[in-house]
Amino acid sequence: MKNFTYPKTKNFLVRARDLSIKSRKIKSNFNLVLNRICNHGIFILGHEVENFEKKISKFLGIKYAVAVSSGTSALYLALKCLKLKKDDEVITTPMSWLTSSTSIKLAGGKPVFADVDKNYNIDPVSIVKKINSKTKAILAVHFYGKVAQIDKIQKIARDNNLYLLEDVAQAFGTSLNGKKAGTFGDFGTFSFSPMKVFGSFGDAGVIVFNDKKYLKELIFLRSSGTINKEVCFAAEIKHNIDPLQAAFICQNFNIFENLKMKRLDIARRYYKKLNKKYCCPIIEKEYSHSFYDFTILVNNRNNVIKHMYLNGIEVKVRHPFLINHQPVFSHLTKQKLSNAENYVSKILCLPMHYNLTNRQIDYVCEKLLEIC
């Protein structure tokens, strides 16, 4: 596999991601949390984490939440609860960040890749074709911030007595017909890294679920497989969330709706200027979209990227390789996934972050229209 490289550029006028904090409210929230934690001195788990878990449960309308150190830990530990064996298969998508599939492998199972639909999400029709006697679960990813056809996938899982997991790392706060992503399956897993739509100052994640039988297991798996840090029931590493991250995310709920609308406004501006010339994301009424990325399809992608970089615009291909083509899965049977293979050669993610100005968006669009 040949590595994917970008043109070398010293200075960018528009960054793909600018994570610098300019909001006074966010800075104020951080200072409030920092002072509070310094005063009470509880730096490992404790009431800050418990408050965060309660806040997440209430926001999503789900019974239980267990906070962990990252979105990857959330996925891995949720999969551990399934007690996967060597030949147990989990159907998932080839278009995602690779940990959605490596977590399956680490938890003891085998990923099986289905094709994707027009929104780059796992296709329910393709899922049905992959189900066999070894299938144990379906892991759906809400990719780029767009909710998958999770109602149809939920029905497939129920009809075939399969577990359903949702990777909502890129789609916090999105919903389908008013029901929040992450609450359709047996488990919903979330990431709050600074890159995400609702991020913290470092890595953080959470697992949500309705079945109480998983609560104690996830709590002791989070803490190196121990109860009260002394009695060990399973060999596991530590997945504790930092209370500072938990408290900061909790505090920032007072601005979440504003952040969500900001991203939607950026997407609308892109769409209005580009949709006649480029294939843009679809904004459907029933499927809300958090726009982790605004992803278009382009021909001659390398030329487009070169043109944008020459004009000081950082664009990204997220991600240039299908997961089933990664070396770590070279031992799996090769399969044809026509839609995914077509899209992965054309996807291009435009700058998307909270510091993006209308002038910058217009400049990005101007340079894209020059080369279309």
C-alpha positions in Angstrom: 0.0 0.0 0.0 1.5 3.3 -1.1 1.3 6.1 1.5 -1.1 9.0 0.8 0.8 12.4 0.9 -0.3 16.0 0.6 1.6 18.8 -1.1 4.1 20.7 1.0 2.9 24.2 2.1 4.5 26.6 4.5 1.5 28.8 5.3 -2.2 28.2 5.1 -4.8 30.9 4.8 -7.5 28.4 5.7 -6.8 25.4 7.9 -8.8 22.2 7.6 -9.0 22.2 11.4 -8.3 25.2 13.6 -8.7 23.9 17.1 -7.5 27.1 18.8 -10.0 28.4 21.4 -11.3 31.9 20.6 -14.7 31.8 22.4 -14.8 33.7 25.6 -17.6 31.4 26.9 -15.5 28.3 26.3 -12.5 29.8 28.1 -14.7 30.9 30.9 -16.1 27.4 31.2 -12.7 25.9 31.3 -11.5 28.3 34.0 -14.6 27.5 36.2 -13.9 23.8 35.9 -10.2 24.1 36.5 -10.7 26.1 39.6 -13.4 23.8 40.9 -11.3 20.7 40.4 -8.2 22.3 41.9 -10.2 23.2 45.0 -11.7 19.7 45.6 -8.6 17.8 44.5 -10.4 14.7 43.0 -8.3 14.0 39.9 -9.3 10.3 39.3 -13.0 9.4 38.6 -15.3 10.7 41.4 -18.3 13.0 41.3 -17.3 15.0 38.3 -17.3 11.8 36.2 -20.6 10.7 37.7 -22.2 14.1 36.9 -21.0 13.8 33.4 -22.5 10.4 33.0 -25.8 11.6 34.3 -25.8 14.6 31.9 -25.1 12.4 28.9 -27.8 9.9 29.9 -30.4 12.7 30.3 -29.4 14.4 27.0 -29.6 11.2 25.0 -32.7 9.8 26.8 -31.0 6.6 27.7 -30.6 4.8 31.1 -26.9 4.3 31.6 -23.6 5.9 30.6 -20.1 4.8 31.5 -17.4 7.4 30.8 -14.0 6.2 29.5 -10.7 7.6 28.3 -11.5 7.8 24.6 -13.9 6.9 21.8 -11.7 3.9 20.9 -11.9 2.6 24.5 -15.6 3.0 24.4 -15.9 0.9 21.2 -13.4 -1.8 22.5 -15.1 -2.2 25.9 -18.6 -2.3 24.5 -17.4 -5.1 22.1 -15.8 -6.9 25.1 -19.2 -7.2 26.7 -20.3 -9.4 23.7 -17.8 -12.1 24.7 -16.6 -12.5 21.1 -14.9 -15.7 20.1 -12.3 -16.3 17.3 -14.9 -17.1 14.6 -17.6 -14.6 15.7 -18.2 -12.1 12.9 -19.2 -8.4 13.3 -20.5 -6.7 10.2 -19.2 -3.2 9.8 -18.3 -0.4 7.3 -15.0 -0.1 5.3 -15.4 3.7 5.4 -14.4 5.0 8.9 -11.4 5.6 11.0 -9.7 2.2 11.4 -10.3 1.8 15.1 -14.0 0.9 14.4 -12.6 -2.3 13.0 -9.4 -2.9 14.9 -11.5 -2.8 18.1 -13.4 -5.8 16.8 -10.2 -7.7 16.3 -8.8 -6.6 19.7 -12.1 -7.7 21.4 -11.7 -11.2 19.9 -13.9 -11.1 16.9 -13.6 -10.8 13.1 -14.7 -7.8 11.1 -16.8 -8.4 8.0 -17.2 -5.4 5.7 -20.4 -4.4 4.0 -20.8 -1.8 1.3 -21.9 1.8 1.9 -24.9 3.9 0.7 -24.9 7.4 -1.0 -24.2 9.0 2.4 -21.0 7.0 2.9 -22.7 5.0 5.7 -23.1 1.2 5.9 -25.8 0.0 3.6 -28.6 -2.1 5.1 -29.1 -4.0 1.9 -25.4 -5.0 1.9 -25.6 -5.9 5.6 -28.3 -8.5 4.9 -26.1 -10.2 2.3 -23.3 -10.6 4.8 -25.3 -12.3 7.6 -24.5 -16.0 8.2 -24.4 -18.4 11.1 -21.2 -16.9 12.4 -22.6 -13.3 12.6 -22.7 -12.0 16.1 -23.2 -8.3 15.8 -23.5 -5.2 13.5 -21.4 -2.2 14.2 -22.7 0.9 12.4 -20.7 4.1 12.1 -22.4 7.5 11.7 -19.7 8.7 9.3 -18.8 12.4 8.7 -21.6 13.3 11.2 -24.5 11.9 9.2 -26.8 9.4 10.8 -26.8 6.0 9.1 -30.1 4.3 8.1 -30.1 3.1 11.7 -33.8 2.4 11.9 -33.5 -0.2 9.1 -30.3 -1.6 10.6 -32.0 -1.9 14.0 -34.8 -4.0 12.4 -32.2 -6.2 10.6 -30.4 -6.8 14.0 -33.6 -7.7 15.8 -34.9 -10.0 13.0 -31.6 -11.9 13.1 -31.0 -11.9 16.8 -27.8 -9.8 16.5 -26.2 -7.2 18.8 -26.2 -3.7 17.4 -23.5 -1.2 18.2 -23.3 2.4 17.1 -20.1 4.4 16.7 -21.2 8.0 17.1 -17.7 9.5 17.4 -18.4 12.0 14.6 -22.1 12.6 15.2 -22.8 13.6 18.7 -26.3 15.2 19.0 -27.6 14.0 15.7 -30.9 12.1 15.4 -33.3 10.2 13.2 -36.9 11.4 13.4 -36.1 12.9 16.8 -34.4 9.8 18.3 -30.8 10.4 19.2 -28.0 8.5 17.4 -26.4 6.1 19.8 -29.7 5.0 21.4 -31.0 2.6 18.7 -28.6 -0.2 19.5 -27.4 -2.3 22.4 -24.5 0.1 22.8 -23.8 3.6 21.6 -20.1 4.8 21.8 -19.0 8.4 21.6 -15.7 10.4 21.4 -15.1 13.9 22.7 -11.6 14.5 21.4 -10.8 18.1 20.4 -11.4 17.1 16.7 -15.0 16.2 17.3 -18.2 18.2 17.0 -18.4 18.5 20.8 -14.9 18.2 22.0 -12.9 18.6 25.2 -9.3 19.6 25.8 -8.1 16.0 25.3 -9.3 12.5 24.7 -12.6 11.4 26.3 -15.3 8.9 25.5 -18.5 7.4 26.8 -20.6 4.1 26.3 -24.3 4.3 26.6 -26.9 1.5 26.9 -30.2 0.5 28.5 -29.5 -2.9 29.8 -28.4 -2.7 33.5 -26.6 -6.1 33.2 -23.6 -4.4 31.5 -23.2 -1.6 34.1 -21.0 -3.4 36.7 -18.9 -5.1 34.0 -18.1 -1.9 32.2 -17.2 -0.1 35.4 -14.7 -2.8 36.4 -13.3 -3.2 32.9 -12.7 0.6 32.9 -10.5 0.3 36.0 -8.1 -2.5 34.8 -10.7 -5.2 35.4 -10.8 -4.6 39.1 -13.4 -3.8 41.8 -12.3 -1.1 44.3 -8.8 -1.3 42.6 -8.0 -4.4 44.5 -9.9 -7.5 43.4 -9.2 -8.3 39.7 -11.8 -10.2 37.7 -10.3 -9.7 34.2 -6.9 -8.8 32.6 -7.5 -5.3 31.2 -5.7 -2.0 30.9 -6.9 1.2 32.5 -9.6 3.2 30.6 -10.4 5.8 33.2 -11.7 9.2 31.9 -9.9 12.3 33.2 -12.3 14.2 35.5 -11.1 17.5 34.0 -12.3 16.4 30.6 -15.6 15.0 32.0 -16.3 18.2 33.9 -15.4 20.5 30.9 -17.7 18.6 28.5 -20.5 18.8 31.1 -20.0 22.5 31.6 -20.0 23.2 27.8 -23.5 21.8 27.4 -24.6 25.4 27.9 -23.2 26.3 24.5 -23.7 23.0 22.6 -26.7 24.2 20.6 -24.8 27.3 19.4 -21.9 25.1 18.3 -24.2 22.8 16.5 -25.9 25.7 14.6 -22.5 27.2 13.7 -21.5 24.0 11.9 -24.9 23.8 10.2 -24.6 27.4 9.0 -21.1 26.6 7.5 -22.5 23.6 5.7 -25.4 25.5 4.3 -23.1 28.2 2.9 -20.8 25.6 1.3 -23.9 23.8 -0.2 -25.4 27.0 -1.6 -22.2 27.9 -3.4 -21.0 24.4 -4.5 -24.0 22.1 -5.1 -24.5 23.0 -8.8 -20.9 22.0 -9.6 -20.0 19.4 -7.0 -21.7 16.4 -5.4 -22.3 17.7 -1.9 -23.7 16.1 1.3 -27.4 15.7 1.4 -29.2 17.5 4.2 -32.5 15.6 4.8 -35.1 16.6 7.2 -35.5 13.3 9.1 -31.7 12.6 9.2 -30.0 15.4 11.1 -26.4 16.0 10.4 -23.6 17.4 12.6 -21.1 17.9 9.8 -18.0 16.6 11.4 -16.8 17.1 7.9 -18.3 18.6 4.7 -17.3 16.0 2.2 -17.6 16.5 -1.6 -16.8 14.2 -4.5 -14.3 15.3 -7.0 -12.7 13.9 -10.1 -8.9 14.3 -10.6 -8.6 14.7 -6.9 -4.8 15.0 -6.7 -5.0 18.0 -9.1 -7.8 19.6 -7.0 -5.8 19.1 -3.8 -2.7 20.6 -5.4 -4.7 23.6 -6.6 -6.1 24.2 -3.2 -2.8 23.9 -1.4 -1.2 26.3 -3.9 -3.9 28.8 -2.9 -3.3 28.3 0.9 -6.3 26.1 1.5 -5.8 22.9 3.6 -8.2 20.1 2.5 -8.1 16.5 3.6 -9.0 13.1 2.4 -10.7 11.4 5.4 -9.8 8.6 4.8 -7.8 7.7 1.7 -7.8 3.9 2.3 -10.8 1.5 2.9 -10.3 -0.3 6.1 -10.5 -3.7 4.4 -7.5 -2.7 2.4 -5.4 -2.0 5.4 -2.4 -4.3 6.0 -3.7 -5.4 9.4 -6.6 -7.1 7.6 -4.7 -8.5 4.6 -5.4 -12.0 5.9 -9.2 -11.6 5.3 -10.9 -12.7 2.1 -10.9 -10.0 -0.5 -14.3 -8.7 -1.5 -15.8 -6.2 -3.9 -17.4 -3.2 -2.3 -18.3 -1.2 -5.4 -19.7 2.0 -3.8 -17.0 2.3 -1.2 -14.3 1.8 -3.8 -15.8 4.4 -6.0 -16.2 7.0 -3.2 -12.8 6.5 -1.6 -11.1 7.7 -4.8 -13.2 10.9 -4.9 -13.9 12.1 -1.4 -12.5 15.4 -0.3 -13.2 17.1 3.0 -13.3 20.9 3.1 -12.2 23.0 6.0 -14.7 22.6 8.9 -14.2 24.1 12.3 -15.8 26.7 14.7 -13.2 29.4 13.8 -14.1 29.4 10.1 -15.4 32.8 8.8 -17.8 33.5 5.9 -14.9 35.1 4.1 -12.8 32.0 4.4 -15.7 29.8 3.2 -16.3 32.0 0.2 -12.6 31.9 -0.6 -12.6 28.0 -0.4 -15.6 27.9 -2.8 -14.1 30.4 -5.2 -11.0 28.3 -5.6 -13.0 25.1 -6.0 -15.1 26.6 -8.7 -12.0 27.8 -10.5 -10.9 24.2 -11.1 -14.3 22.4 -11.4 
